[in-house]
Amino acid sequence: MNYISSLDLSEKQISELFSISDSIAKSGTHPFSEPKRVLALLFEKASTRTRVSFESAMSQLGGSSIYIDSSTSQISRGESISDTARVLGMYVDAVAARMYKHSDIVELARNSNVPVINALTDLEHPCQALSDVYTIRKELGGVDGKRIAFVGDIAANTANSLMVIASKMGADISLVGPKGYRPNGKFVEAARKRSSVDISSSMKDGLKGCDVVYADTFVSMGQEAGASERMKLFCAYQLNESSVKYAKKGVRVMHCLPAHRGVEITSDLLDGARSIVWKQAANKLLLEKAILLYLLQKK
């Protein structure tokens, strides 16, 4: 089994992963049943939280990890993704890959005989979405019936994965972004099979009745060339003390980090009493342990 997309998991599987995470949080790390498991981290994009949390997760589970910067690997010299996948599967027990093109991680998984985990692509960020929804569940006492607003780049990889995982657990979604800027229809359709997904260009309308408001960077990795135009497009969608007043009084604020303070979110909100951003970051380690245990024990 691989974890390539938020679409891969059923509600039951998500609940299983959350139960594993709860168990780890309550009683400590559960080591692998078979020791000396090895995870390859194949990264084309820069990372802080995802890399460190996966490496820490493997170490605390009794395994180890090998970081492979694609720019210094044979991929940079033309080796195919399929050949790389075949070889890595001879040396390691799983691969977590962070790649620019989603099609590349699909190709990697297709040719791998060990589990492949999506550590971020241009289309999805499914591990992030799991830890986000787990955080909402813990902080708000559940997910079902909650309303989550994703603000800004509503066609981003994080938005795609979050709306699917959250909707599978019963949350309603509000996507708030510039007029005429549309989210990915595939993920909206998948989320609407379980819950409501509303799309608005108005901060006032889009945040109304929301239990959670979620910000992400306006300029993702690989989009730097168009940064100035994107800033103009999204500047009206900053989360700040004024904009969050449109949401519920006890609204919780989220951001997957790294944050550009004073751009998509203000520092007073990021560090304030309503922020659960740092709990999100901490929960990445829990959920990645759960994912690794789930995939490798079932291997």
Sequence and secondary structure as in RCSB ss.txt:
>XXXX:A:sequence
MNYISSLDLSEKQISELFSISDSIAKSGTHPFSEPKRVLALLFEKASTRTRVSFESAMSQLGGSSIYIDSSTSQI
SRGESISDTARVLGMYVDAVAARMYKHSDIVELARNSNVPVINALTDLEHPCQALSDVYTIRKELGGVDGKRIAF
VGDIAANTANSLMVIASKMGADISLVGPKGYRPNGKFVEAARKRSSVDISSSMKDGLKGCDVVYADTFVSMGQEA
GASERMKLFCAYQLNESSVKYAKKGVRVMHCLPAHRGVEITSDLLDGARSIVWKQAANKLLLEKAILLYLLQKK
>XXXX:A:secstr
  B  GGG  HHHHHHHHHHHHHHHHH     SSS  EEEEEESS  SHHHHHHHHHHHHTT EEEEEEGGGSGG
GGT  HHHHHHHHHHH SEEEEE S HHHHHHHHHT SS EEES  SS  HHHHHHHHHHHHHHHS STT EEEE
ES TTSHHHHHHHHHHHHTT EEEEE  TT    HHHHHHHHTTS EEEES HHHHHTT SEEEE  SS TT GG
GHHHHHHHHGGG B TTGGGGS TT EEEE S   BTTTB HHHHTSTTB HHHHHHHHHHHHHHHHHHHHHH 
